[in-house]
Amino acid sequence: MRVAIDNLTSEKEHGGMFSAAKALLEGLARIDQTNEYIVITGRPKEYRALANVPNIRIQPVKLRTWRGLLIQHQLVLPDILGKIQPDILHVPAFAAPIGWNGPLVLTVHDLAFLKVPEQSSLYARLYWKYLLRESVGRAQRIIAISEQTRSELVTYWGVETERIRVIHHAMRASLRRTNISAQEIQAMQQRYGGRYLLHTGRIMPRKNVGKLIEAFELLAPCFEDLHLVLTGGTGYRSEEVLQKIKSSFYRERMHLAGWLPDEELGPLYAGAEALVFPSRHEGFGLPTIEAMACGTPVIASPEAASVEVAGDAVVRVDCSNACTMADAIAHVLTDTSLRERLINLGRARAASFTPEACATATLRVYQEVLDSYGSSTPQTVSNSTQSFSMKVSL
């Protein structure tokens, strides 16, 4: 079986979708030495660790710019797929290319643009509404990253439950406390002022970073050595939050860290006093699991860390209110027994989200698609200029 894994659209930013896609590949490399995996990527250097795996091939795509990637993706992929001739195409994030008419597995992270439409740009809403929904309609199997996402697919788009498989995200093995040295943690703490709260993810309305800043401003006078670290880039409508930081009396204790390389994320999590994840909506909430694995307590909104994913290993709080959030953070900072309980529960909870478990379940989906699709049916990959005839090898 030859599987093309189209990571191109997930790579524009080093966020949760990209991390989860890399973790899946890590798991496939460990559990399966038989089937062939072709990784379509615009960042081939990100897969250097997989370059020597015999059954994984890196297929680089040259892009002049990352701007307009979602449209470029639709234009360049048909030609690439025609040359690769995969038995299955798996798109771990965003929409599949319209020109692909063969067996398709699509991973859907959430339908936030429907639940909180005011928090996405018009461009994003149109993309999800038309291109993603079209892809969902023709996929033989849809991987939902949580039961919440499965429910959204059924409720909002009427997707048949028999086409959906729930497979939780995996966490990269590098983000485990046992792989992080004390020296790395200490260096990270020195970089960000000693004691710090952490938020990971882009600055955008859905992530609710503005309320986190307000909560930090309430905490700052009481915890004079405490800092706030915000990782990830800026997203849609981030200007208000950036201005709030710029005008804050405590701006010198707020750090915009941007996107950090993988090797720095583990020490960053492990060095934090707590991860605060106040998002208004998440399909999964991968940072909560990553923090737990690194032995870091987590405070999160109910929407960002569901019972399904995080269980009772996080402190859940109404993050629409800065005072309530600040109280919860202060409790975690000062209550030693609570911290110890959260750390122990978190490590145990995170242990199940392994690359191997995710890869095993995903491989089962690939086989389901091949078994149900039918044999020796010619498929066509087309774009505006050419078409390619390809046969599914079963």
C-alpha positions in Angstrom: 0.0 0.0 0.0 1.3 3.4 -1.0 0.0 6.3 1.1 0.6 10.0 0.2 0.4 12.1 3.4 -0.2 15.7 2.3 1.4 17.9 5.0 1.7 21.0 2.8 -1.2 22.9 4.2 -0.4 22.1 7.8 3.2 23.4 7.6 2.6 27.1 7.2 2.8 27.6 10.9 4.4 25.4 13.6 1.1 24.9 15.4 -0.8 22.0 16.8 -1.9 20.6 13.4 1.7 20.4 12.2 2.9 18.9 15.5 0.2 16.2 15.3 1.0 15.4 11.7 4.7 14.9 12.6 3.8 12.8 15.5 1.7 10.5 13.3 4.7 10.0 11.0 6.9 9.2 13.9 4.4 6.6 15.0 4.1 5.1 11.5 7.8 4.8 11.2 7.9 2.8 14.4 5.0 0.4 13.8 5.0 -0.2 10.1 8.0 -1.2 7.9 5.9 -2.7 5.1 3.7 0.0 3.5 5.2 3.0 1.7 4.6 6.5 2.9 5.2 9.6 0.8 5.3 12.9 2.7 4.3 15.9 0.6 6.0 18.9 2.2 7.2 22.4 1.6 9.6 22.1 4.6 11.6 18.9 3.8 14.2 19.8 6.5 11.5 19.2 9.2 11.6 15.5 8.3 15.4 14.9 8.5 14.8 12.3 11.3 12.7 10.3 8.9 14.9 10.6 5.9 16.7 7.2 6.5 13.5 5.2 7.2 13.3 2.8 4.2 9.6 3.0 3.6 9.2 6.7 4.1 9.9 9.1 1.2 10.0 12.8 1.4 8.4 14.6 -1.6 9.4 18.3 -1.5 7.3 21.0 -3.1 8.9 24.2 -4.1 6.8 27.3 -3.1 7.8 30.8 -4.1 5.9 32.1 -1.1 3.8 30.8 1.8 1.2 33.5 1.2 -2.0 32.2 -0.4 -0.9 28.6 0.4 -4.4 27.2 0.6 -5.1 28.2 -3.0 -1.6 27.2 -4.2 -2.2 23.8 -2.7 -5.3 23.3 -4.9 -3.3 24.1 -8.0 0.0 22.2 -7.5 -1.1 19.0 -5.8 -2.9 17.3 -8.8 0.3 17.2 -10.8 2.3 15.9 -7.9 -0.3 13.2 -7.1 -0.4 12.2 -10.7 3.3 11.4 -10.6 3.3 9.7 -7.2 0.2 7.6 -8.0 -0.7 6.7 -4.4 -3.2 4.1 -3.4 -4.6 6.5 -0.7 -4.3 10.2 -0.1 -4.4 11.3 3.6 -4.7 15.0 4.3 -4.1 15.5 8.0 -5.3 19.2 8.0 -7.4 21.5 5.8 -9.1 20.5 2.5 -8.0 17.9 0.0 -7.1 19.0 -3.6 -10.2 19.1 -5.7 -8.5 17.2 -8.5 -8.1 14.1 -6.4 -10.8 11.5 -7.1 -9.2 8.4 -5.5 -9.4 7.0 -2.0 -9.3 9.8 0.5 -8.8 10.0 4.2 -9.3 13.5 5.7 -8.6 14.6 9.2 -10.9 17.3 10.6 -9.8 19.2 13.7 -12.9 21.2 14.5 -15.7 23.3 13.0 -14.9 26.4 15.0 -15.8 28.7 12.1 -19.4 27.5 12.5 -19.6 27.6 16.3 -17.7 31.0 16.6 -17.9 32.5 13.1 -17.0 36.0 14.3 -13.6 34.8 15.3 -12.5 33.8 11.8 -11.8 36.0 8.7 -14.2 35.9 5.8 -11.5 34.2 3.7 -11.1 31.4 6.3 -14.9 31.0 6.6 -15.4 30.7 2.9 -12.5 28.2 2.6 -13.9 26.0 5.4 -17.5 26.3 4.2 -16.8 25.3 0.6 -13.5 23.6 0.1 -13.4 21.7 3.4 -17.1 20.6 3.2 -16.5 19.4 -0.4 -13.6 17.3 0.8 -15.6 15.9 3.7 -18.3 14.9 1.2 -16.0 12.8 -0.9 -13.7 11.3 1.7 -14.2 7.6 2.3 -13.1 8.0 5.9 -13.0 11.2 8.1 -10.7 11.2 11.1 -12.2 13.4 13.9 -9.6 14.2 16.5 -12.2 14.1 19.3 -15.7 13.1 20.0 -16.6 16.8 20.1 -15.4 17.2 16.5 -17.3 14.0 15.5 -20.4 15.5 17.0 -19.9 18.8 15.1 -19.5 17.0 11.8 -22.8 15.1 12.4 -24.7 18.1 13.8 -23.6 20.8 11.4 -23.0 19.0 8.2 -25.0 15.8 8.6 -21.9 13.5 8.0 -22.8 9.8 8.2 -21.3 8.4 11.5 -20.1 5.3 9.7 -17.6 7.4 7.7 -16.1 9.0 10.9 -13.4 7.5 13.0 -12.3 9.2 16.2 -8.5 9.2 16.6 -6.9 11.4 19.2 -3.8 13.4 18.4 -0.4 12.0 19.4 2.3 13.9 21.2 5.8 13.9 20.0 8.2 11.7 22.2 10.6 14.7 22.6 8.0 16.5 24.7 8.3 14.3 27.7 9.9 15.3 30.9 12.3 12.3 30.9 13.9 13.7 27.7 14.5 17.1 29.1 17.6 18.0 31.2 17.6 20.1 34.3 20.1 22.4 32.5 17.7 23.0 29.6 14.9 23.9 32.0 17.1 26.2 34.0 18.3 28.0 30.8 14.7 28.5 29.7 13.7 29.9 33.1 16.6 32.3 33.0 15.5 33.5 29.5 12.0 34.4 30.7 12.6 35.9 34.1 12.7 32.9 36.4 9.0 32.1 37.2 6.6 32.3 34.3 3.1 31.3 33.2 2.9 29.9 29.7 0.4 30.1 26.8 1.0 28.3 23.6 -0.8 29.1 20.4 -1.5 31.9 18.0 -2.8 35.2 19.2 -6.3 35.4 17.9 -9.8 36.0 19.3 -10.6 32.3 19.7 -7.6 31.8 21.9 -8.8 34.4 24.4 -5.3 35.8 25.1 -6.7 39.2 25.9 -8.5 37.8 29.0 -5.3 36.0 30.0 -3.4 39.3 29.9 -6.1 40.9 32.1 -5.8 38.0 34.6 -2.0 38.4 34.6 -2.3 42.1 35.4 -4.4 41.2 38.4 -1.8 38.6 39.6 1.3 40.7 38.9 1.2 42.9 42.0 0.8 39.8 44.3 3.5 37.7 42.5 6.2 40.2 41.8 8.6 37.7 40.3 6.1 36.2 37.9 6.3 36.6 34.1 4.0 35.6 31.2 5.3 33.9 28.1 3.2 33.8 24.9 4.4 31.5 22.2 3.1 31.2 18.6 2.6 33.9 16.0 0.0 36.4 15.5 -3.3 35.5 13.8 -6.6 37.1 12.7 -7.4 40.3 14.7 -4.4 40.1 17.0 -3.8 43.9 17.0 -6.0 44.5 20.0 -4.1 42.0 22.1 -0.7 43.4 21.0 -1.8 46.9 21.9 -3.0 45.7 25.3 0.5 44.3 26.0 2.2 47.4 24.7 0.2 49.7 27.0 0.3 47.5 30.1 2.1 48.6 33.2 3.6 45.1 33.4 4.6 44.9 29.7 8.3 44.2 30.7 7.1 41.0 32.3 5.2 39.8 29.2 7.3 38.0 26.5 6.2 37.4 22.9 8.3 34.3 22.1 7.0 33.6 18.6 7.2 30.2 17.1 9.9 28.1 18.9 11.7 25.0 17.4 10.8 21.6 18.7 13.9 21.2 20.8 13.0 24.3 22.9 9.3 23.4 23.5 10.0 20.7 26.0 12.2 22.8 28.3 9.7 25.7 27.9 6.8 23.6 29.1 8.8 21.9 31.9 10.1 25.3 33.2 6.7 26.9 33.4 4.8 27.3 36.7 1.6 26.5 34.8 0.2 26.4 31.3 -2.9 28.6 31.0 -5.1 27.7 28.0 -8.2 29.9 28.0 -9.4 29.1 24.5 -13.0 29.6 23.6 -13.1 26.6 21.4 -10.7 23.7 20.6 -11.2 20.4 18.8 -8.6 18.8 21.1 -6.3 21.1 22.9 -2.9 19.5 22.2 -0.9 22.0 24.4 -2.7 20.7 27.5 -1.4 17.2 26.9 2.1 18.4 26.0 2.2 20.4 29.3 1.0 17.4 31.3 3.7 15.2 29.8 6.3 17.7 30.9 5.1 17.8 34.5 3.4 21.2 34.2 0.0 22.0 35.9 -2.7 23.2 33.5 -5.5 25.7 33.9 -7.9 25.7 31.0 -11.4 26.7 29.9 -13.9 23.8 29.6 -13.9 24.4 25.8 -10.1 24.0 25.6 -9.6 20.9 27.7 -12.6 18.6 27.5 -13.2 15.7 29.9 -12.6 13.4 26.9 -9.0 14.6 26.5 -7.8 15.9 29.8 -10.1 14.3 32.3 -9.6 15.5 35.9 -6.0 16.4 35.3 -6.6 20.1 34.7 -8.2 22.9 36.7 -11.1 24.1 34.6 -12.3 27.6 35.0 -14.6 30.1 33.3 -12.0 32.1 31.3 -14.4 34.7 30.1 -13.9 36.4 33.4 -10.3 37.7 34.2 -10.9 37.7 38.0 -12.1 34.1 38.0 -9.1 33.1 35.9 -6.7 34.9 38.1 -8.1 33.2 41.2 -7.6 29.8 39.6 -4.1 30.6 38.6 -3.2 31.9 42.1 -4.6 28.7 43.6 -2.4 26.5 41.4 0.7 28.7 42.2 0.2 28.5 45.9 -1.4 25.2 46.8 1.4 22.6 46.9 -0.8 19.6 47.2 -3.0 20.7 44.3 0.1 21.2 42.1 1.4 17.7 43.0 -2.0 16.1 42.3 -2.2 17.9 38.9 1.3 16.9 37.9 0.8 13.2 38.8 -2.6 13.0 37.1 -1.3 14.9 34.1 1.6 12.6 33.5 -0.6 9.6 33.8 -3.2 11.1 31.4 -0.6 12.2 28.8 1.0 8.7 28.7 -1.8 7.3 26.5 -1.4 9.8 23.7 1.5 8.1 22.0 2.6 8.2 18.3 2.3 4.4 18.2 -1.4 4.4 19.3 -2.3 7.1 16.9 -0.5 5.4 14.0 -2.0 2.0 14.7 -5.5 3.4 14.6 -4.8 5.5 11.5 -3.2 2.5 9.7 -6.4 0.6 10.4 -8.4 3.4 8.7 -6.2 3.2 5.6 -6.9 -0.5 5.3 -10.6 0.0 5.8 -10.6 2.5 2.8 -8.7 0.1 0.6 -11.0 -2.8 1.5 -14.1 -0.8 0.9 -13.1 1.2 -2.2 -13.1 -1.6 -4.8 -10.3 -2.9 -6.9 -8.7 -2.0 -10.2 -10.9 1.1 -10.7 -9.0 3.8 -12.7 -8.8 7.1 -10.9 -8.2 10.5 -12.3 -6.2 13.4 -10.9 -6.9 16.6 -12.8 -6.4 20.3 -12.8 -7.1 23.0 -15.2 -4.4 22.0 -17.7 -4.0 18.2 -17.6 -5.2 14.9 -16.2 -3.6 11.8 -15.2 -4.9 8.2 -15.2 -3.9 6.1 -12.3 -4.9 2.7 -11.0 -5.5 1.8 -7.4 -3.2 -1.1 -6.4 -4.9 -3.3 -3.8 
